[in-house]
């Protein structure tokens, strides 16, 4: 199943709208994410990320609720680099 996972933008690199990327924190695991689809997103915003692209912004409460649902469904293992394959 393909899911979009919420995360918090902790830094942004670049100014070109297509090449702009950022470091996104997924509850302690960080990944580099393309921010082309969320041009107004800024550091501190929460975004939904699907296959390396932030596809929309969400408020903090919604992000935390979705993350908790994913945790309960045990769908977060690929974000954990120490999890067994």
Residue frames as a rotation matrix with the C-alpha (Angstrom) as fourth column:
UNK 1
0.585 0.811 0.000 0.00
0.811 -0.585 0.000 0.00
0.000 0.000 -1.000 0.00
UNK 2
-0.437 -0.687 0.580 1.27
0.650 -0.687 -0.325 3.48
0.622 0.236 0.747 -0.81
UNK 3
0.501 0.559 -0.661 0.91
0.864 -0.372 0.339 6.05
-0.057 -0.741 -0.669 1.95
UNK 4
0.126 -0.444 0.887 1.66
0.079 -0.887 -0.456 9.69
0.989 0.128 -0.077 2.43
UNK 5
0.169 -0.191 -0.967 3.41
0.951 0.289 0.109 10.19
0.259 -0.938 0.231 5.77
UNK 6
0.901 0.196 0.388 3.33
0.116 -0.969 0.218 13.46
0.419 -0.151 -0.895 7.73
UNK 7
0.088 -0.898 -0.432 6.55
0.993 0.113 -0.033 15.15
0.078 -0.426 0.901 8.76
UNK 8
0.820 0.132 -0.557 7.85
0.306 -0.924 0.232 18.51
-0.484 -0.360 -0.798 9.95
UNK 9
0.615 -0.618 0.490 10.12
0.424 -0.265 -0.866 20.62
0.665 0.741 0.099 7.76
UNK 10
0.667 -0.446 -0.596 13.30
0.591 -0.171 0.789 21.38
-0.454 -0.878 0.149 9.72
UNK 11
-0.264 -0.707 -0.656 15.32
-0.025 -0.675 0.737 23.07
-0.964 0.211 0.160 6.96
UNK 12
0.828 0.501 0.253 14.94
0.284 0.014 -0.959 24.22
-0.484 0.865 -0.131 3.35
UNK 13
-0.330 -0.942 -0.053 17.58
0.261 -0.146 0.954 24.33
-0.907 0.301 0.294 0.64
UNK 14
-0.748 -0.095 0.657 17.40
0.661 -0.019 0.750 26.14
-0.059 0.995 0.077 -2.69
UNK 15
-0.507 0.567 -0.649 15.22
-0.183 -0.807 -0.562 28.86
-0.842 -0.166 0.513 -4.13
UNK 16
-0.810 0.236 -0.537 14.31
-0.530 0.096 0.843 27.38
0.250 0.967 0.047 -7.53
UNK 17
-0.012 0.910 0.414 10.65
-0.976 0.079 -0.203 26.31
-0.218 -0.407 0.887 -7.16
UNK 18
0.694 0.287 -0.660 11.24
-0.530 0.824 -0.199 22.99
0.487 0.488 0.724 -8.96
UNK 19
0.024 -0.812 -0.583 14.54
0.111 0.582 -0.806 22.08
0.994 -0.046 0.104 -7.28
UNK 20
-0.156 -0.031 0.987 13.67
-0.853 -0.500 -0.151 23.35
0.499 -0.865 0.051 -3.77
UNK 21
0.095 0.148 -0.984 14.09
0.241 0.956 0.167 20.63
0.966 -0.253 0.055 -1.17
UNK 22
0.160 -0.025 0.987 14.04
-0.845 -0.519 0.124 20.31
0.510 -0.854 -0.104 2.56
UNK 23
-0.845 -0.359 -0.397 14.92
-0.046 0.787 -0.615 18.09
0.533 -0.502 -0.681 5.44
UNK 24
0.133 0.960 0.245 11.75
-0.685 -0.090 0.723 16.64
0.716 -0.264 0.646 6.95
UNK 25
-0.841 -0.374 0.390 11.57
-0.532 0.443 -0.722 15.06
0.097 -0.815 -0.571 10.41
UNK 26
0.113 0.835 -0.539 9.32
-0.420 0.532 0.736 11.99
0.901 0.143 0.410 10.70
UNK 27
0.905 0.307 0.295 9.25
-0.369 0.220 0.903 11.58
0.212 -0.926 0.312 14.49
UNK 28
0.548 -0.778 0.307 13.03
-0.345 0.123 0.930 11.42
-0.762 -0.616 -0.201 14.84
UNK 29
-0.073 -0.532 0.843 13.95
0.728 0.550 0.410 10.06
-0.682 0.644 0.347 11.39
UNK 30
0.190 0.107 -0.976 14.93
-0.342 -0.925 -0.168 12.72
-0.920 0.365 -0.139 8.85
UNK 31
0.008 -0.134 0.991 14.76
0.846 0.529 0.065 12.49
-0.533 0.838 0.117 5.07
UNK 32
-0.805 -0.259 -0.534 15.48
-0.101 -0.827 0.553 14.85
-0.585 0.499 0.640 2.18
UNK 33
-0.050 0.913 0.404 12.20
0.746 0.303 -0.593 15.72
-0.664 0.272 -0.697 0.41
UNK 34
-0.799 -0.097 0.594 11.33
0.533 -0.571 0.624 17.63
0.279 0.815 0.508 -2.77
UNK 35
-0.441 0.609 -0.659 9.16
0.484 -0.457 -0.746 20.66
-0.756 -0.648 -0.094 -1.94
UNK 36
-0.994 -0.015 0.105 8.11
0.100 -0.469 0.878 21.64
0.036 0.883 0.467 -5.51
UNK 37
-0.375 0.927 0.014 4.42
0.540 0.206 0.816 20.86
0.754 0.314 -0.578 -4.88
UNK 38
0.558 0.518 -0.649 4.26
0.829 -0.309 0.466 22.98
0.041 -0.798 -0.602 -1.71
UNK 39
-0.059 -0.696 0.715 5.86
0.641 -0.576 -0.508 26.28
0.766 0.428 0.480 -2.76
UNK 40
0.286 0.236 0.929 4.50
-0.397 -0.853 0.339 28.17
0.872 -0.465 -0.150 0.26
UNK 41
0.839 0.006 -0.545 5.75
0.420 0.629 0.654 25.65
0.347 -0.777 0.525 2.84
UNK 42
0.290 -0.742 0.604 8.29
-0.576 -0.640 -0.509 26.97
0.764 -0.200 -0.613 5.34
UNK 43
-0.671 -0.610 -0.422 10.43
0.031 0.545 -0.838 25.65
0.741 -0.575 -0.346 8.17
UNK 44
-0.890 0.348 0.294 8.16
-0.336 -0.065 -0.940 24.43
-0.308 -0.935 0.175 10.97
UNK 45
0.017 0.925 -0.381 5.28
-0.999 0.005 -0.034 23.47
-0.029 0.381 0.924 8.65
UNK 46
-0.317 0.001 0.949 3.99
-0.178 0.982 -0.060 19.92
-0.932 -0.188 -0.311 8.50
UNK 47
-0.182 0.197 -0.963 3.72
-0.982 -0.081 0.169 18.25
-0.045 0.977 0.208 5.10
UNK 48
0.646 0.340 0.683 2.41
-0.238 0.941 -0.242 14.95
-0.725 -0.006 0.689 3.76
UNK 49
-0.222 -0.841 -0.493 5.21
-0.892 -0.029 0.451 13.13
-0.393 0.540 -0.744 1.92
UNK 50
0.745 0.413 0.525 4.71
-0.117 0.855 -0.506 10.47
-0.657 0.315 0.685 -0.74
UNK 51
0.644 -0.570 0.511 7.69
0.755 0.583 -0.301 8.83
-0.126 0.579 0.805 -2.54
UNK 52
-0.315 -0.935 -0.164 10.03
0.918 -0.344 0.200 11.69
-0.243 -0.088 0.966 -1.67
UNK 53
-0.666 0.165 0.728 7.69
0.280 -0.848 0.449 14.55
0.692 0.503 0.518 -2.59
UNK 54
-0.769 0.512 -0.384 5.78
0.235 -0.332 -0.914 16.77
-0.595 -0.792 0.135 -0.17
UNK 55
-0.676 0.554 0.486 2.29
0.644 0.124 0.755 16.77
0.358 0.823 -0.441 -1.71
UNK 56
0.313 0.752 0.580 0.42
0.229 -0.653 0.722 19.06
0.922 -0.093 -0.377 0.69
UNK 57
-0.785 -0.460 0.415 0.68
-0.266 -0.355 -0.896 20.90
0.560 -0.814 0.156 3.97
UNK 58
0.201 0.824 -0.530 -1.31
0.458 0.399 0.794 19.87
0.866 -0.403 -0.297 7.04
UNK 59
0.395 -0.063 0.916 -1.76
-0.677 -0.694 0.244 21.35
0.621 -0.717 -0.317 10.47
UNK 60
-0.574 -0.786 0.228 0.19
-0.710 0.339 -0.617 19.94
0.408 -0.516 -0.753 13.39
UNK 61
-0.218 0.562 0.798 -2.78
-0.746 0.431 -0.508 18.23
-0.629 -0.706 0.325 15.05
UNK 62
0.799 0.526 -0.290 -3.72
-0.577 0.535 -0.617 16.40
-0.169 0.661 0.731 11.85
UNK 63
0.161 -0.837 -0.524 -0.09
-0.651 0.309 -0.694 15.38
0.742 0.452 -0.495 11.25
UNK 64
-0.678 -0.432 0.595 0.23
-0.734 0.360 -0.576 13.93
0.035 -0.827 -0.561 14.77
UNK 65
0.182 0.833 0.522 -3.10
-0.693 0.486 -0.533 12.10
-0.698 -0.264 0.666 14.45
UNK 66
0.795 0.061 -0.604 -2.13
-0.552 0.487 -0.677 10.51
0.253 0.871 0.420 11.11
UNK 67
-0.223 -0.961 -0.166 1.31
-0.690 0.276 -0.669 9.57
0.689 -0.035 -0.724 12.46
UNK 68
-0.506 0.101 0.857 -0.32
-0.762 0.413 -0.499 7.89
-0.404 -0.905 -0.132 15.47
UNK 69
0.647 0.760 0.058 -2.68
-0.605 0.558 -0.567 5.92
-0.464 0.332 0.822 13.19
UNK 70
0.528 -0.528 -0.666 0.28
-0.552 0.382 -0.741 4.75
0.645 0.759 -0.090 11.12
UNK 71
-0.552 -0.729 0.405 2.14
-0.769 0.257 -0.585 3.74
0.323 -0.634 -0.703 14.28
UNK 72
-0.093 0.613 0.784 -0.88
-0.729 0.495 -0.473 1.72
-0.678 -0.616 0.401 15.48
UNK 73
0.886 0.431 -0.174 -1.08
-0.415 0.565 -0.713 -0.04
-0.209 0.704 0.679 12.09
UNK 74
0.301 -0.877 0.374 2.68
0.154 0.432 0.889 -0.76
-0.941 -0.210 0.265 12.26
UNK 75
0.779 0.059 0.625 3.21
0.626 -0.010 -0.779 1.04
-0.039 0.998 -0.045 8.93
UNK 76
0.903 -0.429 -0.017 6.26
-0.427 -0.902 0.054 3.08
-0.039 -0.041 -0.998 9.98
UNK 77
0.657 -0.673 0.339 8.98
0.295 0.644 0.706 0.43
-0.693 -0.364 0.622 9.84
UNK 78
0.410 -0.552 0.726 10.52
0.892 0.077 -0.446 1.68
0.190 0.830 0.524 6.58
UNK 79
0.723 -0.172 0.669 11.19
-0.150 -0.984 -0.091 5.04
0.674 -0.034 -0.738 8.21
UNK 80
0.784 -0.416 0.460 13.24
-0.487 0.046 0.872 3.37
-0.384 -0.908 -0.167 10.95
UNK 81
0.327 -0.721 -0.610 16.75
-0.790 0.146 -0.596 2.62
0.519 0.677 -0.522 9.70
UNK 82
-0.650 -0.599 0.468 17.28
-0.760 0.509 -0.404 0.16
0.004 -0.619 -0.786 12.58
UNK 83
0.293 0.846 0.445 14.14
-0.760 0.489 -0.429 -1.89
-0.581 -0.213 0.786 11.90
UNK 84
-0.517 -0.455 0.725 14.62
0.017 0.841 0.540 -5.41
-0.856 0.292 -0.427 10.59
UNK 85
-0.661 0.224 -0.716 13.79
-0.747 -0.290 0.598 -5.83
-0.074 0.930 0.359 6.90
